[in-house]
């Protein structure tokens, strides 16, 4: 199989721009990991005209896909978790070419999952969790139970991912399989939401109560990254927060997260005078009391 695909990747492996070539093979008859392809060729390059180029091939009675990805996009995927398959691909892949042990070191880094990287990812998951929880609760209070149910499922998913990261692991595609081993109480919440014979209203009511405790217990670790950044200045305008490079990944969830942290007395509001009488800029700082 590798011999057949060699001409496709060999030319790229010889280029100085190429950092590594990996092959992911389908392990089962039906595999979600490889998007139903028999083989995935993953080629990591320093630079390219396009950050991602994908080509599909047919050989014998099989099919293969080649993904050429620039290093910056790969790092973004790893940081943001926006392409969860990439973790499994890199972990499971066979190394066909490796310039200066780039791929070996990348695999090692993913397995060790440095704490700094975990802090950022936990912050992002916590922000998404708070957003889904707050929006879901508002829908519930307006008796929009089906919409609330959808938000609660998403909030539990982010809670599960947060717990997995907290335990030093990367969330995979099979998050619920992972969390069942690590945090069975979160898995039980999910099961009760999906399988309970109670009315939907009652299921949601009970779940909001249980989730509130679990979220509260993870507030400190989930907000550590954001609070560390905010501690670097006396106070911040919202625009400054949104444009801070390390906080950009929080994006649309930031406003809701800040309000939640104000409610929990971890962040406080600072009113800064404007030219208009009685109108103030609403700024934010870490509550150090």
Kinemage of the C-alpha trace (Angstrom):
@kinemage 1
@onewidth
@group {chain A} dominant
@subgroup {mainchain}
@vectorlist {calphas} color= white
{ca unk a 1} P 0.000 0.000 0.000
{ca unk a 2} L 2.784 2.382 0.934
{ca unk a 3} L 4.647 1.392 -2.242
{ca unk a 4} L 1.665 2.349 -4.388
{ca unk a 5} L 1.293 5.755 -2.706
{ca unk a 6} L 5.034 6.489 -2.552
{ca unk a 7} L 5.172 8.435 -5.874
{ca unk a 8} L 2.501 10.801 -4.537
{ca unk a 9} L 4.409 11.898 -1.445
{ca unk a 10} L 8.048 11.200 -2.379
{ca unk a 11} L 8.520 14.395 -4.388
{ca unk a 12} L 7.149 16.508 -1.528
{ca unk a 13} L 9.326 14.724 1.029
{ca unk a 14} L 12.401 15.802 -0.914
{ca unk a 15} L 11.465 19.500 -0.641
{ca unk a 16} L 13.146 21.582 2.093
{ca unk a 17} L 9.751 23.083 2.943
{ca unk a 18} L 8.370 19.703 4.071
{ca unk a 19} L 8.587 18.942 7.792
{ca unk a 20} L 7.005 15.512 7.866
{ca unk a 21} L 4.941 12.930 6.029
{ca unk a 22} L 2.607 10.603 7.934
{ca unk a 23} L 0.284 7.807 6.899
{ca unk a 24} L -2.931 6.917 8.708
{ca unk a 25} L -4.477 3.589 7.728
{ca unk a 26} L -8.096 2.596 8.241
{ca unk a 27} L -8.194 0.056 11.061
{ca unk a 28} L -11.792 -1.137 10.842
{ca unk a 29} L -14.199 -1.842 8.025
{ca unk a 30} L -16.123 1.318 8.835
{ca unk a 31} L -13.854 3.991 10.308
{ca unk a 32} L -14.907 7.559 11.155
{ca unk a 33} L -11.283 8.434 11.903
{ca unk a 34} L -10.173 8.360 8.258
{ca unk a 35} L -13.437 9.785 6.855
{ca unk a 36} L -14.115 6.370 5.207
{ca unk a 37} L -10.824 6.513 3.258
{ca unk a 38} L -8.475 3.525 3.326
{ca unk a 39} L -5.433 5.765 3.818
{ca unk a 40} L -4.724 9.361 4.749
{ca unk a 41} L -1.421 10.944 3.801
{ca unk a 42} L -0.717 13.896 6.071
{ca unk a 43} L 2.048 16.181 4.829
{ca unk a 44} L 3.158 19.022 7.122
{ca unk a 45} L 4.919 21.966 5.461
{ca unk a 46} L 6.378 25.247 6.714
{ca unk a 47} L 4.639 27.465 4.159
{ca unk a 48} L 2.283 27.142 1.181
{ca unk a 49} L 0.053 29.291 -1.017
{ca unk a 50} L -2.969 27.781 0.721
{ca unk a 51} L -2.935 26.696 4.388
{ca unk a 52} L -4.685 23.426 3.489
{ca unk a 53} L -4.732 21.445 0.254
{ca unk a 54} L -6.641 18.145 -0.002
{ca unk a 55} L -6.468 15.693 -2.901
{ca unk a 56} L -8.378 12.417 -3.324
{ca unk a 57} L -6.994 9.350 -5.113
{ca unk a 58} L -8.253 5.950 -6.246
{ca unk a 59} L -5.997 2.884 -6.505
{ca unk a 60} L -6.999 -0.735 -7.073
{ca unk a 61} L -10.356 -0.966 -5.228
{ca unk a 62} L -9.329 1.532 -2.542
{ca unk a 63} L -9.309 5.289 -1.983
{ca unk a 64} L -6.802 7.632 -0.347
{ca unk a 65} L -6.715 11.303 0.639
{ca unk a 66} L -3.673 13.552 0.849
{ca unk a 67} L -3.810 16.531 3.221
{ca unk a 68} L -1.044 19.113 2.850
{ca unk a 69} L -1.194 21.456 5.833
{ca unk a 70} L 0.983 24.383 6.854
{ca unk a 71} L 2.533 24.256 10.315
{ca unk a 72} L 0.673 27.373 11.578
{ca unk a 73} L -2.747 25.905 10.753
{ca unk a 74} L -1.794 22.598 12.354
{ca unk a 75} L -0.794 24.417 15.562
{ca unk a 76} L -4.069 26.369 15.481
{ca unk a 77} L -6.059 23.123 15.180
{ca unk a 78} L -4.141 21.631 18.088
{ca unk a 79} L -4.638 24.725 20.257
{ca unk a 80} L -8.310 25.340 19.471
{ca unk a 81} L -9.331 21.696 19.109
{ca unk a 82} L -11.195 22.728 15.948
{ca unk a 83} L -10.199 19.532 14.105
{ca unk a 84} L -10.277 16.720 16.645
{ca unk a 85} L -9.361 14.057 14.089
{ca unk a 86} L -5.873 15.558 13.858
{ca unk a 87} L -4.985 14.259 17.334
{ca unk a 88} L -5.871 10.685 16.383
{ca unk a 89} L -4.158 11.008 13.015
{ca unk a 90} L -0.867 12.172 14.504
{ca unk a 91} L -1.028 9.649 17.349
{ca unk a 92} L -1.911 6.648 15.152
{ca unk a 93} L 0.100 7.564 12.069
{ca unk a 94} L 3.160 5.843 10.721
{ca unk a 95} L 5.999 8.267 10.022
{ca unk a 96} L 7.130 8.025 6.393
{ca unk a 97} L 9.419 11.060 6.480
{ca unk a 98} L 10.583 13.212 9.374
{ca unk a 99} L 12.853 16.237 9.030
{ca unk a 100} L 15.006 16.756 12.125
{ca unk a 101} L 12.580 14.659 14.223
{ca unk a 102} L 9.833 17.257 13.829
{ca unk a 103} L 7.065 14.643 13.860
{ca unk a 104} L 8.644 12.619 16.691
{ca unk a 105} L 8.754 15.765 18.855
{ca unk a 106} L 5.202 16.699 17.845
{ca unk a 107} L 3.907 13.270 18.889
{ca unk a 108} L 5.777 13.552 22.180
{ca unk a 109} L 4.371 17.028 22.858
{ca unk a 110} L 0.802 15.879 22.207
{ca unk a 111} L 1.178 12.923 24.556
{ca unk a 112} L 2.754 14.989 27.331
{ca unk a 113} L 0.247 17.859 26.825
{ca unk a 114} L 2.208 20.707 28.527
{ca unk a 115} L 0.291 22.441 31.309
{ca unk a 116} L 0.398 25.845 29.590
{ca unk a 117} L -1.406 24.416 26.555
{ca unk a 118} L -3.908 22.751 28.876
{ca unk a 119} L -4.630 26.074 30.638
{ca unk a 120} L -5.585 27.784 27.376
{ca unk a 121} L -7.731 24.870 26.196
{ca unk a 122} L -9.462 24.597 29.574
{ca unk a 123} L -10.226 28.327 29.421
{ca unk a 124} L -11.758 28.022 25.964
{ca unk a 125} L -13.855 24.985 26.921
{ca unk a 126} L -14.985 26.708 30.122
{ca unk a 127} L -16.056 29.793 28.133
{ca unk a 128} L -18.098 27.633 25.743
{ca unk a 129} L -19.567 25.723 28.694
{ca unk a 130} L -20.717 28.933 30.406
{ca unk a 131} L -22.195 30.298 27.172
{ca unk a 132} L -24.225 27.111 26.490
{ca unk a 133} L -25.284 26.792 30.147
{ca unk a 134} L -26.430 30.436 30.478
{ca unk a 135} L -28.265 30.428 27.126
{ca unk a 136} L -29.827 27.041 27.888
{ca unk a 137} L -31.068 28.197 31.279
{ca unk a 138} L -32.621 31.331 29.734
{ca unk a 139} L -34.468 29.156 27.185
{ca unk a 140} L -35.617 26.835 29.986
{ca unk a 141} L -36.973 29.746 32.018
{ca unk a 142} L -38.935 30.823 28.928
{ca unk a 143} L -40.404 27.280 28.701
{ca unk a 144} L -38.608 26.554 25.397
{ca unk a 145} L -37.659 23.080 26.541
{ca unk a 146} L -36.546 21.504 23.256
{ca unk a 147} L -34.210 24.408 22.509
{ca unk a 148} L -32.966 24.333 26.101
{ca unk a 149} L -32.319 20.589 25.744
{ca unk a 150} L -30.079 21.219 22.718
{ca unk a 151} L -28.015 23.794 24.636
{ca unk a 152} L -27.746 21.540 27.700
{ca unk a 153} L -26.401 18.651 25.594
{ca unk a 154} L -23.749 21.017 24.222
{ca unk a 155} L -22.907 22.345 27.694
{ca unk a 156} L -22.441 18.788 28.996
{ca unk a 157} L -20.198 18.056 26.039
{ca unk a 158} L -17.984 21.028 26.939
{ca unk a 159} L -18.031 19.978 30.612
{ca unk a 160} L -16.860 16.506 29.549
{ca unk a 161} L -14.095 17.953 27.353
{ca unk a 162} L -13.001 20.254 30.190
{ca unk a 163} L -12.759 17.277 32.574
{ca unk a 164} L -10.699 15.294 30.044
{ca unk a 165} L -8.248 18.181 29.526
{ca unk a 166} L -8.052 18.724 33.290
{ca unk a 167} L -6.880 15.111 33.545
{ca unk a 168} L -4.032 15.780 31.094
{ca unk a 169} L -5.607 14.176 28.018
{ca unk a 170} L -6.738 15.501 24.653
{ca unk a 171} L -10.494 15.143 23.996
{ca unk a 172} L -10.969 12.696 21.140
{ca unk a 173} L -13.924 12.064 18.839
{ca unk a 174} L -15.227 9.527 21.363
{ca unk a 175} L -15.561 12.033 24.213
{ca unk a 176} L -18.247 10.130 26.109
{ca unk a 177} L -16.221 6.919 26.004
{ca unk a 178} L -13.283 8.877 27.444
{ca unk a 179} L -15.231 10.690 30.148
{ca unk a 180} L -16.965 7.502 31.296
{ca unk a 181} L -13.554 6.256 32.457
{ca unk a 182} L -12.322 9.584 33.854
{ca unk a 183} L -15.373 11.378 35.312
{ca unk a 184} L -18.258 8.879 35.556
{ca unk a 185} L -20.500 11.412 37.330
{ca unk a 186} L -20.519 13.629 34.202
{ca unk a 187} L -21.322 10.589 32.063
{ca unk a 188} L -24.168 9.743 34.457
{ca unk a 189} L -25.614 13.262 34.050
{ca unk a 190} L -25.599 12.800 30.276
{ca unk a 191} L -27.254 9.370 30.576
{ca unk a 192} L -29.963 10.746 32.849
{ca unk a 193} L -30.682 13.594 30.455
{ca unk a 194} L -30.969 11.275 27.449
{ca unk a 195} L -32.522 8.132 28.967
{ca unk a 196} L -34.618 9.283 31.936
{ca unk a 197} L -38.366 8.606 31.816
{ca unk a 198} L -39.087 11.916 33.572
{ca unk a 199} L -40.706 14.715 31.570
{ca unk a 200} L -38.285 16.871 29.600
{ca unk a 201} L -39.011 19.814 31.907
{ca unk a 202} L -38.163 17.755 34.995
{ca unk a 203} L -35.006 16.297 33.413
{ca unk a 204} L -33.744 19.759 32.540
{ca unk a 205} L -34.615 21.147 35.974
{ca unk a 206} L -32.639 18.404 37.736
{ca unk a 207} L -29.747 18.712 35.307
{ca unk a 208} L -29.402 22.477 35.767
{ca unk a 209} L -29.124 21.933 39.516
{ca unk a 210} L -26.486 19.213 39.172
{ca unk a 211} L -24.571 21.088 36.453
{ca unk a 212} L -24.411 24.247 38.552
{ca unk a 213} L -22.435 22.410 41.223
{ca unk a 214} L -20.066 20.804 38.696
{ca unk a 215} L -19.469 24.112 36.908
{ca unk a 216} L -18.895 25.923 40.207
{ca unk a 217} L -16.288 23.331 41.245
{ca unk a 218} L -14.380 23.919 37.983
{ca unk a 219} L -14.654 27.710 37.878
{ca unk a 220} L -11.193 28.315 39.347
{ca unk a 221} L -9.297 26.016 37.002
{ca unk a 222} L -11.460 26.961 34.009
{ca unk a 223} L -10.821 30.695 34.439
{ca unk a 224} L -7.116 30.514 35.400
{ca unk a 225} L -5.812 31.403 31.932
{ca unk a 226} L -8.121 34.416 31.485
{ca unk a 227} L -7.473 35.733 35.011
{ca unk a 228} L -3.701 35.342 34.548
{ca unk a 229} L -3.854 37.541 31.430
{ca unk a 230} L -6.163 40.117 33.044
{ca unk a 231} L -3.796 40.349 36.044
{ca unk a 232} L -1.125 41.828 33.771
{ca unk a 233} L -2.870 45.246 33.750
{ca unk a 234} L -4.711 47.353 36.311
{ca unk a 235} L -7.928 47.195 34.256
{ca unk a 236} L -9.044 46.463 30.684
{ca unk a 237} L -11.691 47.806 28.344
{ca unk a 238} L -13.721 45.101 26.618
{ca unk a 239} L -12.164 46.036 23.284
{ca unk a 240} L -8.671 45.571 24.730
{ca unk a 241} L -9.651 42.134 26.021
{ca unk a 242} L -11.078 41.090 22.653
{ca unk a 243} L -7.946 42.237 20.816
{ca unk a 244} L -5.443 40.635 23.203
{ca unk a 245} L -3.731 37.961 21.095
{ca unk a 246} L -3.962 35.168 23.681
{ca unk a 247} L -7.642 35.878 24.345
{ca unk a 248} L -8.843 36.033 20.727
{ca unk a 249} L -9.858 32.309 20.743
{ca unk a 250} L -12.505 33.078 23.406
{ca unk a 251} L -14.246 35.328 20.824
{ca unk a 252} L -18.059 35.386 21.091
{ca unk a 253} L -18.136 33.674 24.498
{ca unk a 254} L -16.084 36.370 26.262
{ca unk a 255} L -18.911 38.741 27.270
{ca unk a 256} L -20.960 35.966 28.902
{ca unk a 257} L -17.867 34.540 30.603
{ca unk a 258} L -16.936 37.939 32.089
{ca unk a 259} L -20.466 38.423 33.458
{ca unk a 260} L -20.333 34.958 35.016
{ca unk a 261} L -16.955 35.728 36.662
{ca unk a 262} L -18.302 39.069 37.937
{ca unk a 263} L -21.225 37.184 39.483
{ca unk a 264} L -18.726 34.821 41.145
{ca unk a 265} L -16.678 37.829 42.436
{ca unk a 266} L -13.550 36.793 40.487
{ca unk a 267} L -13.721 39.847 38.203
{ca unk a 268} L -14.987 43.321 39.099
{ca unk a 269} L -16.205 46.281 37.060
{ca unk a 270} L -14.226 49.534 36.964
{ca unk a 271} L -16.100 52.656 35.824
{ca unk a 272} L -13.859 55.086 33.919
{ca unk a 273} L -15.119 58.607 33.229
{ca unk a 274} L -15.988 59.688 29.688
{ca unk a 275} L -16.553 63.203 28.327
{ca unk a 276} L -20.288 62.725 28.827
{ca unk a 277} L -21.657 63.603 32.246
{ca unk a 278} L -22.814 60.525 34.123
{ca unk a 279} L -21.601 58.103 31.415
{ca unk a 280} L -18.696 55.776 32.130
{ca unk a 281} L -16.572 53.312 30.224
{ca unk a 282} L -17.215 49.852 31.687
{ca unk a 283} L -13.832 48.245 32.270
{ca unk a 284} L -12.776 45.038 34.006
{ca unk a 285} L -10.115 43.879 36.422
{ca unk a 286} L -9.311 40.812 38.495
{ca unk a 287} L -10.847 40.954 41.961
{ca unk a 288} L -7.843 40.406 44.256
{ca unk a 289} L -9.815 40.461 47.506
